[in-house]
Amino acid sequence: MKKDENKEGFVHLYSGSEVRVILLKGLLEDKGIDVIVQNDYQSGISAGFAGGTVNTIRLKVHSSDLDKAQPVLEDFIQNQH
């Protein structure tokens, strides 16, 4: 198992603000790539305590989709201002 891979086979691809993660999530899903959004801040609030920060939302993709997701991520980063 890779260092950043969990037992379901998802690996970290990107961290950023909720807006940027949602935009990237849509681009990846348009390419048929399944994603998981991990929002520790919102999870902490729901559980009754603060955890993480608003800007540390993580986007994960399945390890088998990583090669397909990488060019989408690179294009996304280059086109964000």
Buried (B, 14 or more C-beta within 10 A) or exposed (E): EEEEBBEEBBBBBBEBEBEBBEBBBEBBEEEEBEBBBBBBBBEEEEEEEEBBEEEBBBBBBBBEBBEBBEEBBEEBEEEEE
